[in-house]
Amino acid sequence: MSRPVKHSLTLRGHRTSVSLEEEFWQAFRQIAAEEKMPLNVLAARIDEARGVDMGLASAIRLHVLRYYRDKG
């Protein structure tokens, strides 16, 4: 697993940075492509669904994990 890499996202018009390992970025991009939606839209959906006690990076990692677990 690689070290986390910071990327900027735009969520409902606001810029934010998220640090994820490259493997998670690749999987996150693949999910967005499979769902036929821009990465920022998928990130905004995940952001809206997460609880206040969870960071966005953790919510994205869990989304990726659940997506592939449920798909498999």
Distance bins in CASP14 RR format, pairs under 12 A and 6 or more apart:
PFRMAT RR
TARGET T0000
AUTHOR 0000-0000-0000
RMODE 2
METHOD distances of the structure
MODEL  1
1 20 0 0 0 0 0 1 0 0 0 0 0
1 21 1 0 1 0 0 0 0 0 0 0 0
1 22 0 0 0 0 1 0 0 0 0 0 0
1 23 1 0 0 1 0 0 0 0 0 0 0
1 24 0 0 0 0 1 0 0 0 0 0 0
1 25 0 0 0 0 0 1 0 0 0 0 0
1 26 0 0 0 0 0 1 0 0 0 0 0
1 61 0 0 0 0 0 1 0 0 0 0 0
2 19 0 0 0 0 0 1 0 0 0 0 0
2 20 0 0 0 0 1 0 0 0 0 0 0
2 21 1 0 1 0 0 0 0 0 0 0 0
2 22 1 0 1 0 0 0 0 0 0 0 0
2 23 1 0 0 1 0 0 0 0 0 0 0
2 24 0 0 0 0 1 0 0 0 0 0 0
2 25 0 0 0 0 1 0 0 0 0 0 0
2 26 0 0 0 0 0 1 0 0 0 0 0
3 19 0 0 0 0 1 0 0 0 0 0 0
3 20 0 0 0 0 0 1 0 0 0 0 0
3 21 1 0 0 1 0 0 0 0 0 0 0
3 22 0 0 0 0 1 0 0 0 0 0 0
3 23 0 0 0 0 0 1 0 0 0 0 0
3 24 0 0 0 0 0 1 0 0 0 0 0
3 25 0 0 0 0 0 1 0 0 0 0 0
4 17 0 0 0 0 0 1 0 0 0 0 0
4 18 0 0 0 0 1 0 0 0 0 0 0
4 19 1 1 0 0 0 0 0 0 0 0 0
4 20 1 0 1 0 0 0 0 0 0 0 0
4 21 1 0 1 0 0 0 0 0 0 0 0
4 22 0 0 0 0 1 0 0 0 0 0 0
4 23 0 0 0 0 0 1 0 0 0 0 0
4 24 0 0 0 0 1 0 0 0 0 0 0
4 25 0 0 0 0 1 0 0 0 0 0 0
4 57 1 0 0 1 0 0 0 0 0 0 0
4 58 0 0 0 0 0 1 0 0 0 0 0
4 60 0 0 0 0 0 1 0 0 0 0 0
4 61 0 0 0 0 0 1 0 0 0 0 0
5 17 0 0 0 0 0 1 0 0 0 0 0
5 18 0 0 0 0 1 0 0 0 0 0 0
5 19 1 0 0 1 0 0 0 0 0 0 0
5 20 1 0 0 1 0 0 0 0 0 0 0
5 21 1 0 0 1 0 0 0 0 0 0 0
5 22 1 0 1 0 0 0 0 0 0 0 0
5 23 0 0 0 0 0 1 0 0 0 0 0
5 24 0 0 0 0 1 0 0 0 0 0 0
5 25 1 0 0 1 0 0 0 0 0 0 0
5 26 0 0 0 0 0 1 0 0 0 0 0
5 28 0 0 0 0 0 1 0 0 0 0 0
5 57 0 0 0 0 0 1 0 0 0 0 0
6 16 0 0 0 0 0 1 0 0 0 0 0
6 17 1 0 1 0 0 0 0 0 0 0 0
6 18 1 0 0 1 0 0 0 0 0 0 0
6 19 1 0 1 0 0 0 0 0 0 0 0
6 20 0 0 0 0 1 0 0 0 0 0 0
6 21 0 0 0 0 0 1 0 0 0 0 0
6 22 0 0 0 0 0 1 0 0 0 0 0
6 25 0 0 0 0 0 1 0 0 0 0 0
6 57 0 0 0 0 1 0 0 0 0 0 0
7 15 0 0 0 0 0 1 0 0 0 0 0
7 16 0 0 0 0 1 0 0 0 0 0 0
7 17 1 0 0 1 0 0 0 0 0 0 0
7 18 1 0 0 1 0 0 0 0 0 0 0
7 19 1 0 0 1 0 0 0 0 0 0 0
7 20 1 0 0 1 0 0 0 0 0 0 0
7 21 0 0 0 0 0 1 0 0 0 0 0
7 22 0 0 0 0 0 1 0 0 0 0 0
7 24 0 0 0 0 0 1 0 0 0 0 0
7 25 1 0 0 1 0 0 0 0 0 0 0
7 26 0 0 0 0 0 1 0 0 0 0 0
7 28 0 0 0 0 1 0 0 0 0 0 0
7 29 0 0 0 0 0 1 0 0 0 0 0
7 39 0 0 0 0 1 0 0 0 0 0 0
7 40 0 0 0 0 0 1 0 0 0 0 0
7 43 0 0 0 0 1 0 0 0 0 0 0
7 56 0 0 0 0 0 1 0 0 0 0 0
7 57 0 0 0 0 0 1 0 0 0 0 0
7 60 0 0 0 0 0 1 0 0 0 0 0
8 14 0 0 0 0 0 1 0 0 0 0 0
8 15 1 0 1 0 0 0 0 0 0 0 0
8 16 1 0 0 1 0 0 0 0 0 0 0
8 17 1 0 1 0 0 0 0 0 0 0 0
8 18 1 0 0 1 0 0 0 0 0 0 0
8 19 0 0 0 0 0 1 0 0 0 0 0
8 39 0 0 0 0 0 1 0 0 0 0 0
8 40 0 0 0 0 1 0 0 0 0 0 0
8 43 0 0 0 0 0 1 0 0 0 0 0
9 15 1 0 0 1 0 0 0 0 0 0 0
9 16 1 0 1 0 0 0 0 0 0 0 0
9 17 1 0 0 1 0 0 0 0 0 0 0
9 18 1 0 1 0 0 0 0 0 0 0 0
9 19 0 0 0 0 0 1 0 0 0 0 0
9 20 0 0 0 0 0 1 0 0 0 0 0
9 25 0 0 0 0 0 1 0 0 0 0 0
9 28 0 0 0 0 0 1 0 0 0 0 0
9 29 0 0 0 0 0 1 0 0 0 0 0
9 32 0 0 0 0 0 1 0 0 0 0 0
9 38 0 0 0 0 0 1 0 0 0 0 0
9 39 1 0 0 1 0 0 0 0 0 0 0
9 40 1 0 1 0 0 0 0 0 0 0 0
9 41 0 0 0 0 0 1 0 0 0 0 0
9 42 0 0 0 0 1 0 0 0 0 0 0
9 43 1 0 1 0 0 0 0 0 0 0 0
9 44 0 0 0 0 1 0 0 0 0 0 0
9 45 0 0 0 0 0 1 0 0 0 0 0
9 46 0 0 0 0 0 1 0 0 0 0 0
9 47 0 0 0 0 1 0 0 0 0 0 0
9 56 0 0 0 0 1 0 0 0 0 0 0
9 57 0 0 0 0 0 1 0 0 0 0 0
9 60 0 0 0 0 1 0 0 0 0 0 0
10 16 1 0 0 1 0 0 0 0 0 0 0
10 17 0 0 0 0 0 1 0 0 0 0 0
10 18 0 0 0 0 0 1 0 0 0 0 0
10 38 0 0 0 0 1 0 0 0 0 0 0
10 39 0 0 0 0 1 0 0 0 0 0 0
10 40 1 0 1 0 0 0 0 0 0 0 0
10 41 0 0 0 0 1 0 0 0 0 0 0
10 43 0 0 0 0 1 0 0 0 0 0 0
10 44 0 0 0 0 1 0 0 0 0 0 0
10 47 0 0 0 0 0 1 0 0 0 0 0
11 17 0 0 0 0 0 1 0 0 0 0 0
11 18 0 0 0 0 1 0 0 0 0 0 0
11 38 0 0 0 0 0 1 0 0 0 0 0
11 39 0 0 0 0 0 1 0 0 0 0 0
11 40 1 0 0 1 0 0 0 0 0 0 0
11 41 0 0 0 0 1 0 0 0 0 0 0
11 42 0 0 0 0 0 1 0 0 0 0 0
11 43 1 0 1 0 0 0 0 0 0 0 0
11 44 1 0 1 0 0 0 0 0 0 0 0
11 45 0 0 0 0 1 0 0 0 0 0 0
11 46 0 0 0 0 1 0 0 0 0 0 0
11 47 1 0 1 0 0 0 0 0 0 0 0
11 48 0 0 0 0 1 0 0 0 0 0 0
11 50 0 0 0 0 0 1 0 0 0 0 0
11 56 0 0 0 0 1 0 0 0 0 0 0
11 59 0 0 0 0 0 1 0 0 0 0 0
11 60 0 0 0 0 0 1 0 0 0 0 0
12 40 0 0 0 0 1 0 0 0 0 0 0
12 41 0 0 0 0 1 0 0 0 0 0 0
12 43 0 0 0 0 1 0 0 0 0 0 0
12 44 1 0 1 0 0 0 0 0 0 0 0
12 45 0 0 0 0 0 1 0 0 0 0 0
12 47 0 0 0 0 1 0 0 0 0 0 0
12 48 0 0 0 0 1 0 0 0 0 0 0
13 40 0 0 0 0 1 0 0 0 0 0 0
13 41 0 0 0 0 0 1 0 0 0 0 0
13 43 0 0 0 0 0 1 0 0 0 0 0
13 44 0 0 0 0 1 0 0 0 0 0 0
13 47 0 0 0 0 0 1 0 0 0 0 0
14 40 0 0 0 0 0 1 0 0 0 0 0
14 43 0 0 0 0 0 1 0 0 0 0 0
14 44 0 0 0 0 1 0 0 0 0 0 0
14 47 0 0 0 0 0 1 0 0 0 0 0
14 56 0 0 0 0 0 1 0 0 0 0 0
15 40 0 0 0 0 0 1 0 0 0 0 0
15 43 0 0 0 0 0 1 0 0 0 0 0
16 40 0 0 0 0 0 1 0 0 0 0 0
16 43 0 0 0 0 1 0 0 0 0 0 0
16 44 0 0 0 0 0 1 0 0 0 0 0
16 47 0 0 0 0 1 0 0 0 0 0 0
16 55 0 0 0 0 0 1 0 0 0 0 0
16 56 1 0 0 1 0 0 0 0 0 0 0
16 57 0 0 0 0 0 1 0 0 0 0 0
16 60 0 0 0 0 0 1 0 0 0 0 0
17 43 0 0 0 0 0 1 0 0 0 0 0
17 56 0 0 0 0 1 0 0 0 0 0 0
17 57 0 0 0 0 1 0 0 0 0 0 0
18 24 0 0 0 0 1 0 0 0 0 0 0
18 25 0 0 0 0 1 0 0 0 0 0 0
18 28 0 0 0 0 1 0 0 0 0 0 0
18 39 0 0 0 0 0 1 0 0 0 0 0
18 40 0 0 0 0 0 1 0 0 0 0 0
18 42 0 0 0 0 0 1 0 0 0 0 0
18 43 1 0 0 1 0 0 0 0 0 0 0
18 46 0 0 0 0 0 1 0 0 0 0 0
18 47 0 0 0 0 1 0 0 0 0 0 0
18 55 0 0 0 0 1 0 0 0 0 0 0
18 56 1 0 1 0 0 0 0 0 0 0 0
18 57 1 0 1 0 0 0 0 0 0 0 0
18 58 0 0 0 0 0 1 0 0 0 0 0
18 59 0 0 0 0 1 0 0 0 0 0 0
18 60 1 0 0 1 0 0 0 0 0 0 0
18 61 0 0 0 0 0 1 0 0 0 0 0
19 25 0 0 0 0 1 0 0 0 0 0 0
19 55 0 0 0 0 0 1 0 0 0 0 0
19 56 0 0 0 0 1 0 0 0 0 0 0
19 57 1 0 1 0 0 0 0 0 0 0 0
19 58 0 0 0 0 0 1 0 0 0 0 0
19 60 0 0 0 0 0 1 0 0 0 0 0
19 61 0 0 0 0 0 1 0 0 0 0 0
20 26 0 0 0 0 1 0 0 0 0 0 0
20 27 0 0 0 0 1 0 0 0 0 0 0
20 28 1 0 0 1 0 0 0 0 0 0 0
20 29 0 0 0 0 0 1 0 0 0 0 0
20 39 0 0 0 0 0 1 0 0 0 0 0
20 43 0 0 0 0 0 1 0 0 0 0 0
20 46 0 0 0 0 0 1 0 0 0 0 0
20 55 0 0 0 0 0 1 0 0 0 0 0
20 56 0 0 0 0 1 0 0 0 0 0 0
20 57 1 0 1 0 0 0 0 0 0 0 0
20 58 0 0 0 0 1 0 0 0 0 0 0
20 59 0 0 0 0 0 1 0 0 0 0 0
20 60 1 0 0 1 0 0 0 0 0 0 0
20 61 1 0 0 1 0 0 0 0 0 0 0
20 62 0 0 0 0 0 1 0 0 0 0 0
20 63 0 0 0 0 0 1 0 0 0 0 0
20 64 0 0 0 0 1 0 0 0 0 0 0
21 27 0 0 0 0 1 0 0 0 0 0 0
21 28 0 0 0 0 0 1 0 0 0 0 0
21 57 0 0 0 0 1 0 0 0 0 0 0
21 60 0 0 0 0 0 1 0 0 0 0 0
21 61 0 0 0 0 1 0 0 0 0 0 0
21 64 0 0 0 0 0 1 0 0 0 0 0
22 28 0 0 0 0 0 1 0 0 0 0 0
22 29 0 0 0 0 0 1 0 0 0 0 0
23 29 0 0 0 0 0 1 0 0 0 0 0
23 30 0 0 0 0 0 1 0 0 0 0 0
23 61 0 0 0 0 0 1 0 0 0 0 0
23 64 0 0 0 0 1 0 0 0 0 0 0
23 65 0 0 0 0 0 1 0 0 0 0 0
23 68 0 0 0 0 0 1 0 0 0 0 0
24 30 0 0 0 0 0 1 0 0 0 0 0
24 31 0 0 0 0 0 1 0 0 0 0 0
24 57 0 0 0 0 1 0 0 0 0 0 0
24 58 0 0 0 0 0 1 0 0 0 0 0
24 59 0 0 0 0 0 1 0 0 0 0 0
24 60 1 0 0 1 0 0 0 0 0 0 0
24 61 1 0 1 0 0 0 0 0 0 0 0
24 62 0 0 0 0 0 1 0 0 0 0 0
24 63 0 0 0 0 1 0 0 0 0 0 0
24 64 1 0 1 0 0 0 0 0 0 0 0
24 65 0 0 0 0 1 0 0 0 0 0 0
24 67 0 0 0 0 0 1 0 0 0 0 0
24 68 0 0 0 0 0 1 0 0 0 0 0
25 31 0 0 0 0 0 1 0 0 0 0 0
25 32 0 0 0 0 0 1 0 0 0 0 0
25 39 0 0 0 0 1 0 0 0 0 0 0
25 43 0 0 0 0 0 1 0 0 0 0 0
25 57 0 0 0 0 0 1 0 0 0 0 0
25 60 0 0 0 0 1 0 0 0 0 0 0
25 61 0 0 0 0 0 1 0 0 0 0 0
25 64 0 0 0 0 1 0 0 0 0 0 0
26 32 0 0 0 0 0 1 0 0 0 0 0
26 33 0 0 0 0 0 1 0 0 0 0 0
26 39 0 0 0 0 0 1 0 0 0 0 0
26 64 0 0 0 0 1 0 0 0 0 0 0
26 68 0 0 0 0 0 1 0 0 0 0 0
27 33 0 0 0 0 0 1 0 0 0 0 0
27 34 0 0 0 0 0 1 0 0 0 0 0
27 39 0 0 0 0 0 1 0 0 0 0 0
27 42 0 0 0 0 0 1 0 0 0 0 0
27 60 0 0 0 0 1 0 0 0 0 0 0
27 61 0 0 0 0 1 0 0 0 0 0 0
27 62 0 0 0 0 0 1 0 0 0 0 0
27 63 0 0 0 0 1 0 0 0 0 0 0
27 64 1 0 1 0 0 0 0 0 0 0 0
27 65 0 0 0 0 1 0 0 0 0 0 0
27 66 0 0 0 0 0 1 0 0 0 0 0
27 67 1 0 0 1 0 0 0 0 0 0 0
27 68 1 0 0 1 0 0 0 0 0 0 0
27 69 0 0 0 0 0 1 0 0 0 0 0
27 71 0 0 0 0 0 1 0 0 0 0 0
28 34 0 0 0 0 0 1 0 0 0 0 0
28 35 0 0 0 0 0 1 0 0 0 0 0
28 37 0 0 0 0 0 1 0 0 0 0 0
28 38 0 0 0 0 0 1 0 0 0 0 0
28 39 1 0 0 1 0 0 0 0 0 0 0
28 40 0 0 0 0 0 1 0 0 0 0 0
28 42 1 0 0 1 0 0 0 0 0 0 0
28 43 0 0 0 0 1 0 0 0 0 0 0
28 46 0 0 0 0 1 0 0 0 0 0 0
28 56 0 0 0 0 0 1 0 0 0 0 0
28 57 0 0 0 0 0 1 0 0 0 0 0
28 59 0 0 0 0 0 1 0 0 0 0 0
28 60 1 0 1 0 0 0 0 0 0 0 0
28 61 0 0 0 0 1 0 0 0 0 0 0
28 62 0 0 0 0 0 1 0 0 0 0 0
28 63 1 0 0 1 0 0 0 0 0 0 0
28 64 1 0 1 0 0 0 0 0 0 0 0
28 65 0 0 0 0 0 1 0 0 0 0 0
28 67 0 0 0 0 1 0 0 0 0 0 0
28 68 0 0 0 0 0 1 0 0 0 0 0
29 35 0 0 0 0 0 1 0 0 0 0 0
29 37 0 0 0 0 0 1 0 0 0 0 0
29 38 0 0 0 0 0 1 0 0 0 0 0
29 39 1 0 0 1 0 0 0 0 0 0 0
29 40 0 0 0 0 0 1 0 0 0 0 0
29 42 0 0 0 0 1 0 0 0 0 0 0
29 43 0 0 0 0 0 1 0 0 0 0 0
29 60 0 0 0 0 0 1 0 0 0 0 0
29 64 0 0 0 0 0 1 0 0 0 0 0
30 36 0 0 0 0 0 1 0 0 0 0 0
30 39 0 0 0 0 0 1 0 0 0 0 0
30 42 0 0 0 0 0 1 0 0 0 0 0
30 64 0 0 0 0 1 0 0 0 0 0 0
30 67 0 0 0 0 1 0 0 0 0 0 0
30 68 0 0 0 0 1 0 0 0 0 0 0
30 71 0 0 0 0 0 1 0 0 0 0 0
31 37 0 0 0 0 1 0 0 0 0 0 0
31 38 0 0 0 0 0 1 0 0 0 0 0
31 39 0 0 0 0 1 0 0 0 0 0 0
31 41 0 0 0 0 0 1 0 0 0 0 0
31 42 1 0 0 1 0 0 0 0 0 0 0
31 43 0 0 0 0 0 1 0 0 0 0 0
31 45 0 0 0 0 0 1 0 0 0 0 0
31 46 0 0 0 0 0 1 0 0 0 0 0
31 60 0 0 0 0 1 0 0 0 0 0 0
31 61 0 0 0 0 0 1 0 0 0 0 0
31 63 1 0 0 1 0 0 0 0 0 0 0
31 64 1 0 0 1 0 0 0 0 0 0 0
31 65 0 0 0 0 0 1 0 0 0 0 0
31 66 0 0 0 0 0 1 0 0 0 0 0
31 67 1 0 1 0 0 0 0 0 0 0 0
31 68 0 0 0 0 1 0 0 0 0 0 0
31 70 0 0 0 0 0 1 0 0 0 0 0
31 71 0 0 0 0 1 0 0 0 0 0 0
32 38 1 0 0 1 0 0 0 0 0 0 0
32 39 1 0 1 0 0 0 0 0 0 0 0
32 40 0 0 0 0 1 0 0 0 0 0 0
32 41 1 0 0 1 0 0 0 0 0 0 0
32 42 1 0 1 0 0 0 0 0 0 0 0
32 43 0 0 0 0 1 0 0 0 0 0 0
32 44 0 0 0 0 0 1 0 0 0 0 0
32 45 0 0 0 0 0 1 0 0 0 0 0
32 46 0 0 0 0 0 1 0 0 0 0 0
32 60 0 0 0 0 0 1 0 0 0 0 0
32 63 0 0 0 0 0 1 0 0 0 0 0
32 64 0 0 0 0 0 1 0 0 0 0 0
32 67 0 0 0 0 0 1 0 0 0 0 0
33 39 0 0 0 0 1 0 0 0 0 0 0
33 41 0 0 0 0 0 1 0 0 0 0 0
33 42 0 0 0 0 1 0 0 0 0 0 0
34 42 0 0 0 0 0 1 0 0 0 0 0
34 64 0 0 0 0 0 1 0 0 0 0 0
34 67 0 0 0 0 1 0 0 0 0 0 0
34 68 0 0 0 0 0 1 0 0 0 0 0
34 71 0 0 0 0 1 0 0 0 0 0 0
35 41 0 0 0 0 1 0 0 0 0 0 0
35 42 1 0 0 1 0 0 0 0 0 0 0
35 43 0 0 0 0 0 1 0 0 0 0 0
35 45 0 0 0 0 1 0 0 0 0 0 0
35 46 0 0 0 0 0 1 0 0 0 0 0
35 63 0 0 0 0 0 1 0 0 0 0 0
35 67 0 0 0 0 1 0 0 0 0 0 0
35 71 0 0 0 0 0 1 0 0 0 0 0
36 42 0 0 0 0 0 1 0 0 0 0 0
37 43 0 0 0 0 1 0 0 0 0 0 0
37 44 0 0 0 0 1 0 0 0 0 0 0
37 45 0 0 0 0 1 0 0 0 0 0 0
37 46 0 0 0 0 0 1 0 0 0 0 0
38 44 0 0 0 0 1 0 0 0 0 0 0
38 45 0 0 0 0 0 1 0 0 0 0 0
39 45 0 0 0 0 0 1 0 0 0 0 0
39 46 0 0 0 0 0 1 0 0 0 0 0
39 60 0 0 0 0 0 1 0 0 0 0 0
40 46 0 0 0 0 0 1 0 0 0 0 0
40 47 0 0 0 0 0 1 0 0 0 0 0
41 47 0 0 0 0 0 1 0 0 0 0 0
41 48 0 0 0 0 0 1 0 0 0 0 0
42 48 0 0 0 0 0 1 0 0 0 0 0
42 49 0 0 0 0 0 1 0 0 0 0 0
42 56 0 0 0 0 0 1 0 0 0 0 0
42 59 0 0 0 0 0 1 0 0 0 0 0
42 60 0 0 0 0 1 0 0 0 0 0 0
42 63 0 0 0 0 1 0 0 0 0 0 0
42 64 0 0 0 0 0 1 0 0 0 0 0
42 67 0 0 0 0 0 1 0 0 0 0 0
43 49 0 0 0 0 0 1 0 0 0 0 0
43 50 0 0 0 0 0 1 0 0 0 0 0
43 56 1 0 0 1 0 0 0 0 0 0 0
43 57 0 0 0 0 0 1 0 0 0 0 0
43 59 0 0 0 0 1 0 0 0 0 0 0
43 60 1 0 0 1 0 0 0 0 0 0 0
43 63 0 0 0 0 1 0 0 0 0 0 0
43 64 0 0 0 0 0 1 0 0 0 0 0
44 50 0 0 0 0 0 1 0 0 0 0 0
44 56 0 0 0 0 0 1 0 0 0 0 0
44 59 0 0 0 0 0 1 0 0 0 0 0
44 60 0 0 0 0 0 1 0 0 0 0 0
45 56 0 0 0 0 0 1 0 0 0 0 0
45 59 0 0 0 0 0 1 0 0 0 0 0
45 60 0 0 0 0 0 1 0 0 0 0 0
45 63 0 0 0 0 1 0 0 0 0 0 0
46 54 0 0 0 0 0 1 0 0 0 0 0
46 55 0 0 0 0 0 1 0 0 0 0 0
46 56 1 0 0 1 0 0 0 0 0 0 0
46 57 0 0 0 0 0 1 0 0 0 0 0
46 58 0 0 0 0 0 1 0 0 0 0 0
46 59 1 0 1 0 0 0 0 0 0 0 0
46 60 1 0 1 0 0 0 0 0 0 0 0
46 61 0 0 0 0 0 1 0 0 0 0 0
46 62 0 0 0 0 1 0 0 0 0 0 0
46 63 1 0 1 0 0 0 0 0 0 0 0
46 64 0 0 0 0 1 0 0 0 0 0 0
46 66 0 0 0 0 0 1 0 0 0 0 0
46 67 0 0 0 0 0 1 0 0 0 0 0
47 54 0 0 0 0 0 1 0 0 0 0 0
47 55 0 0 0 0 1 0 0 0 0 0 0
47 56 1 0 1 0 0 0 0 0 0 0 0
47 57 0 0 0 0 0 1 0 0 0 0 0
47 58 0 0 0 0 0 1 0 0 0 0 0
47 59 1 0 0 1 0 0 0 0 0 0 0
47 60 0 0 0 0 1 0 0 0 0 0 0
47 63 0 0 0 0 0 1 0 0 0 0 0
48 56 0 0 0 0 0 1 0 0 0 0 0
48 59 0 0 0 0 1 0 0 0 0 0 0
48 63 0 0 0 0 0 1 0 0 0 0 0
49 55 0 0 0 0 0 1 0 0 0 0 0
49 56 0 0 0 0 0 1 0 0 0 0 0
49 59 1 0 0 1 0 0 0 0 0 0 0
49 60 0 0 0 0 0 1 0 0 0 0 0
49 62 0 0 0 0 0 1 0 0 0 0 0
49 63 0 0 0 0 1 0 0 0 0 0 0
49 66 0 0 0 0 0 1 0 0 0 0 0
50 56 1 0 0 1 0 0 0 0 0 0 0
50 57 0 0 0 0 0 1 0 0 0 0 0
50 58 1 0 0 1 0 0 0 0 0 0 0
50 59 1 1 0 0 0 0 0 0 0 0 0
50 60 0 0 0 0 1 0 0 0 0 0 0
50 61 0 0 0 0 0 1 0 0 0 0 0
50 62 0 0 0 0 1 0 0 0 0 0 0
50 63 0 0 0 0 1 0 0 0 0 0 0
51 58 0 0 0 0 0 1 0 0 0 0 0
51 59 1 0 0 1 0 0 0 0 0 0 0
51 62 0 0 0 0 0 1 0 0 0 0 0
52 59 0 0 0 0 0 1 0 0 0 0 0
53 59 0 0 0 0 0 1 0 0 0 0 0
54 60 0 0 0 0 0 1 0 0 0 0 0
54 61 0 0 0 0 0 1 0 0 0 0 0
54 62 1 0 0 1 0 0 0 0 0 0 0
54 63 0 0 0 0 0 1 0 0 0 0 0
55 61 0 0 0 0 1 0 0 0 0 0 0
55 62 0 0 0 0 0 1 0 0 0 0 0
55 63 0 0 0 0 0 1 0 0 0 0 0
56 62 0 0 0 0 0 1 0 0 0 0 0
56 63 0 0 0 0 0 1 0 0 0 0 0
57 63 0 0 0 0 0 1 0 0 0 0 0
57 64 0 0 0 0 0 1 0 0 0 0 0
58 64 0 0 0 0 0 1 0 0 0 0 0
58 65 0 0 0 0 0 1 0 0 0 0 0
59 65 0 0 0 0 0 1 0 0 0 0 0
59 66 0 0 0 0 0 1 0 0 0 0 0
60 66 0 0 0 0 0 1 0 0 0 0 0
60 67 0 0 0 0 0 1 0 0 0 0 0
61 67 0 0 0 0 0 1 0 0 0 0 0
61 68 0 0 0 0 0 1 0 0 0 0 0
62 68 0 0 0 0 0 1 0 0 0 0 0
62 69 0 0 0 0 0 1 0 0 0 0 0
62 70 0 0 0 0 0 1 0 0 0 0 0
63 69 0 0 0 0 0 1 0 0 0 0 0
63 70 0 0 0 0 0 1 0 0 0 0 0
64 70 0 0 0 0 0 1 0 0 0 0 0
64 71 0 0 0 0 0 1 0 0 0 0 0
65 71 0 0 0 0 0 1 0 0 0 0 0
65 72 0 0 0 0 0 1 0 0 0 0 0
66 72 0 0 0 0 0 1 0 0 0 0 0
END
